């Protein structure tokens, strides 16, 4: 069974997105993070319709690394309720999927 996940989150600006991406890679919680161009999000929050500019991140990780990744996002994310959505990857280039697994594997000493 494939254990690769694509995790999506949004940050309020490029600086926060870049800092989170760097931290996720440093901590080996992700193999790769794509910081996308700012987008406009429209949503209902606390009974009001809101519109905000956000910077999406596409994060490649594994099921095993996901708890560490979620913990890191929640620790540094400025939102009260951050978007953290994990989508299973059902197919992909085998060598690339193996690379994701290797990059997020923390060897026990």
BELFENMO-V903857 format. One record per backbone hydrogen bond with DSSP energy under -0.5 kcal/mol. NH is the residue of the N-H (numbers start at 0). CO is the residue of the C=O. E is the energy in kcal/mol with one decimal. If there is no record, write none. Layout:
NH_CO_E + NH_CO_E
//
This chain:
4_60_-2.8 + 5_86_-2.8 + 6_4_-0.6 + 6_58_-3.2 + 7_84_-2.7 + 8_56_-1.7 + 10_54_-2.2 + 16_12_-2.1 + 17_13_-2.8 + 18_14_-2.4 + 19_15_-2.2 + 20_16_-2.5 + 21_17_-2.4 + 22_18_-2.1 + 23_19_-2.6 + 24_20_-1.9 + 25_21_-2.7 + 26_22_-2.4 + 27_24_-1.5 + 28_23_-2.2 + 29_23_-1.3 + 30_59_-2.7 + 31_59_-0.9 + 33_57_-2.8 + 34_32_-0.6 + 35_33_-0.7 + 35_55_-2.5 + 38_53_-2.9 + 40_38_-0.5 + 40_51_-3.3 + 42_49_-2.1 + 44_42_-0.5 + 44_47_-3.1 + 47_44_-1.2 + 49_42_-3.7 + 49_47_-0.5 + 51_40_-2.4 + 53_38_-2.7 + 54_10_-3.2 + 55_36_-0.6 + 55_53_-0.6 + 56_8_-2.9 + 57_33_-2.2 + 58_6_-3.1 + 58_56_-0.6 + 59_31_-2.8 + 60_4_-2.3 + 60_58_-0.6 + 62_2_-2.3 + 65_61_-1.2 + 66_62_-0.6 + 68_64_-2.3 + 69_65_-3.2 + 70_66_-2.2 + 71_67_-2.2 + 72_68_-2.6 + 73_69_-2.7 + 74_70_-1.9 + 75_71_-1.5 + 76_72_-2.3 + 83_81_-0.5 + 84_7_-2.0 + 86_5_-2.8 + 86_84_-0.5 + 88_3_-2.5 + 89_87_-0.7 + 95_92_-0.6 + 96_92_-2.4 + 97_93_-2.4 + 98_94_-1.9 + 99_95_-2.1 + 100_96_-1.8 + 101_97_-2.5 + 102_98_-2.6 + 103_99_-1.3 + 104_100_-0.6 + 104_101_-0.7 + 105_103_-0.5 + 106_104_-0.7
//
